[in-house]
Amino acid sequence: MKIAIDLGHGCTNDGGAVGVRREEDLINEVGKLLIDKLQQLGHTVIRCRPSWASSDTNSLWQRCNTANVNQADIFVSLHFNAYNGKAYGTETFAISEAGKRIATSVQQEICKLGFYNRGVKTTRYYVLRNTTMPAILIEGAFCDSARDMKLFDAEKMADAIVRGLV
């Protein structure tokens, strides 16, 4: 399978949310492991994070364009949430029916690690609207939640996402 992996943020001074941990650090930790594990299983991984972008919209366009041009089978955007230090759990977003099936599988696997299940949700995020394949956006946990960060283990999170995808 050809899987497009978008390590969210990380471009043009966009490090994402900051809390107990930095979102970008969590994305990079899990993302590297996720990519390695998928490749070890024989999947082709398309890396979609641009190294530079002129704006947030340009960054999002580049991510989608990379997945679309490479005709990926699945698009996965990896993120970690933040709100008020009191919210916790994991949620996954998708628009298409195929995307929702993949999102449900990934969501269930992450929740098995002990994270509160905030559900699979439909929101018209740019990367979900502008990819031509089933797409999901994972909010693995809240980086400003002490509860979630006590549970967080990059290796286990990557393993859960892999199980959910394949």
N, C-alpha and C positions, 0 to 999 in steps of 0.2 A: 504494500500500500504506500502511496505517496502522501505524506502528511506535512502540511505547512504549519510551522510553529512560529508564532509571533510572541516574542518576549516583550511584553508591553512596556511602554515608556522607554527610558534609556537613550533618548535621542534629543538633540538640541536642548540641552539643559532641562529635560523633563525626566526627573527621577521618580515621579509618582508621589504617593502618600508617604508620610512619615509619622511614626508612632513609637511603640516600644522598639520596633525594628523599622528599617527603611524598606518600602515596597520594592524598589529596584534591587536591593541586595537579595531579598527573598526570591524575586523573579529569576535573577541570575543563578542563584543556588539551585533552585528546582529545575529551571530551564536547561542548564547544562546536563544535569542528570537525566532529565526527560529525553533530550536529544540523543544522548549516548545510549540509553536503554532501548529506544526505538530503533536505532541503527543496529545495535547488537542483535535485535530480533529480525533484522533483514529488511526493515522498512526504509524507504527513501525519505529523508527529512529535508524540507525546503525551509531555510531560515529566512524569516520575513522582516526582521528588525533592520531598518535602514541605519547606516552609520551617520548620516547627516540628513537634515530636512530643513526647508526654508520656513516651515510653519507646522503647527499641529495637524492641520488638514493635509498638508503635503506628506507628512510622515504617515498618516493613516492611508492615504492613497497609495504610497509606495508599498506598504505592507500588503494591501489587497492586490495590487498589480502584480507583485512578485508571486503570490499564490495563484492568481488567475493565469498568468503567462506560463507558469510551470505546470498548469493543469493538475493541481493537487486534488486528492480525493477528499480530504478533510482539512479544514482550517481551524487551528486552535490558538486563541489569544490568551496568554497567561497574565493574571493580575492578582493583587492582594488588596483588600478593601481597607477603608478607614472611615470612621464616622465620628464618634464622640467618646471613645475609650470604653464605652459600655456595651456597644453592639458586638456580637460575636457570631461565628459560624461561617459556613461556606454556601455559595450560591453560584449557579451556572446559567448563562444566558444563551438563547438560541431563537431563531425566527422560524426556520423551515421545520417541517415535520421530521425529516431525517436528522436535522441538527438537534431537535428536541430529544430524539431517541438516544443520540450519542451523549448529549448533555445529561440525561437521566442516568445513563450508565456511569459516567465519570462522577457525577454528584454522589451516587450511591457508594462508590468506592472510596471517595474522600471522607464521607460521613462514617464509614467503618473505622476510620482512625480516631473517632471520638468527637469530631467537629459537629456542631449543631447544624441540622439540615434546614437552611433557609429556602430551599427549593430551586426548581428550574423555572426560570422566568423569561418572559418575552419582552425585550426592549430593543428598539431599533438603533442599536449602536452602529456607527459607521462601518466597522469591520464585518458586522453581520449582514448589513444591507448591500455591501459592495463586493462581496466575494461570490464566485459562481458555483461554489461547491458547498456542501453542508458545513456550517461554521458554528463554533461555540466560543464563548468568552467565559473563562473560569475566574472567579474571585475566590481563591483558595482558602483564605482566612482573613481576619481583620488584623492588620499589622499594628493597630493601636489598642488591641485587646490583650491584656496580660493573660487572660484565660486561653485565648487561641495561641499565643506565642509560647506558652508552657507546653501545649500539645504539639507544636510545630516541629517536624523533623523533615528536612528536605528530601532525604532518601525515601522515606515512607510516602511522602506526598507524590514524588515522581513515580514511584511504583504504583500508587493508586490511580494516577492519571493514565499510565500505560495500560493497566488492567481495564480501565473504563473505555479506553480507545480501541483496544484490540481484543 
